[in-house]
Amino acid sequence: MQVSPLTLRNSVNKAYLRVKPDRSQIENFKKNILSLYDQIDESESEEFHKNIISEFLKNTWYSPNYYTLNHFNTKKVSQTSHSVTPPP
């Protein structure tokens, strides 16, 4: 079996190649990836690093709507759990 290396262009789905990020998204990603890199501490636990990565993903892709969407979903679930009535 022969292994042939793929270029980045050949390994990415064609639909993703059509998406063009704007400059502010690129700058935001660069800022957040540098912050992530600065927070890495090899003596810390996996749980510590998991939380750092979670914050990176929230800040990079989901901010500022993360809290609003999460809060809305939590509120919606708590309202529906109190309004459940047994069937007749």
C-alpha positions as CSV (number, residue, x, y, z in Angstrom):
1,M,0.0,0.0,0.0
2,Q,1.4,3.4,-1.0
3,V,0.6,6.5,1.0
4,S,0.3,9.7,-1.0
5,P,0.3,13.0,0.8
6,L,-2.7,15.3,0.3
7,T,-2.4,19.1,0.0
8,L,-4.7,21.2,2.1
9,R,-6.8,22.1,-1.0
10,N,-7.3,18.5,-1.9
11,S,-8.2,17.4,1.7
12,V,-10.9,20.0,2.4
13,N,-14.4,19.5,1.2
14,K,-15.1,21.8,-1.9
15,A,-18.1,23.5,-0.1
16,Y,-15.7,24.8,2.6
17,L,-13.4,26.3,0.0
18,R,-16.2,28.6,-1.2
19,V,-16.6,30.2,2.3
20,K,-14.6,33.4,2.5
21,P,-14.0,34.7,6.0
22,D,-13.8,38.4,6.4
23,R,-10.7,40.2,7.9
24,S,-12.3,40.7,11.3
25,Q,-13.0,36.9,11.7
26,I,-9.4,36.2,10.8
27,E,-8.1,38.8,13.3
28,N,-10.4,37.5,16.0
29,F,-9.1,33.9,15.4
30,K,-5.5,35.1,15.5
31,K,-6.0,37.0,18.8
32,N,-7.8,34.0,20.4
33,I,-5.3,31.4,19.3
34,L,-2.4,33.4,20.7
35,S,-4.3,33.8,23.9
36,L,-4.9,30.0,24.0
37,Y,-1.2,29.4,23.3
38,D,-0.2,31.7,26.1
39,Q,-2.4,30.0,28.7
40,I,-1.0,26.5,28.1
41,D,0.8,25.1,31.1
42,E,2.3,21.7,30.8
43,S,2.2,21.0,34.5
44,E,-1.6,21.5,34.6
45,S,-4.2,18.8,34.2
46,E,-6.2,17.7,31.2
47,E,-9.4,19.2,32.8
48,F,-7.6,22.6,33.0
49,H,-6.7,22.5,29.4
50,K,-10.2,21.4,28.4
51,N,-11.7,24.5,30.0
52,I,-9.2,26.7,28.2
53,I,-10.1,25.1,24.8
54,S,-13.7,25.4,25.6
55,E,-13.3,29.2,26.2
56,F,-11.3,29.5,23.0
57,L,-14.1,27.9,21.0
58,K,-16.8,30.0,22.7
59,N,-14.8,33.2,22.1
60,T,-13.8,32.4,18.6
61,W,-16.9,31.0,17.0
62,Y,-19.9,31.6,19.3
63,S,-19.3,34.9,21.0
64,P,-21.3,37.2,21.7
65,N,-24.4,35.0,21.2
66,Y,-23.2,32.1,23.4
67,Y,-24.5,33.3,26.7
68,T,-27.8,34.5,25.2
69,L,-28.5,31.2,23.4
70,N,-27.5,29.1,26.3
71,H,-29.5,31.2,28.7
72,F,-32.6,31.0,26.5
73,N,-32.3,27.2,26.1
74,T,-32.0,26.7,29.9
75,K,-34.9,29.0,30.6
76,K,-37.0,27.2,28.0
77,V,-36.3,23.8,29.5
78,S,-37.1,24.9,33.0
79,Q,-40.4,26.4,31.9
80,T,-41.5,23.3,30.1
81,S,-40.6,21.0,32.9
82,H,-42.9,22.9,35.3
83,S,-45.8,23.0,32.8
84,V,-46.1,19.3,32.1
85,T,-49.5,18.0,32.8
86,P,-50.5,14.3,32.9
87,P,-52.6,13.0,30.0
88,P,-56.3,12.5,30.7
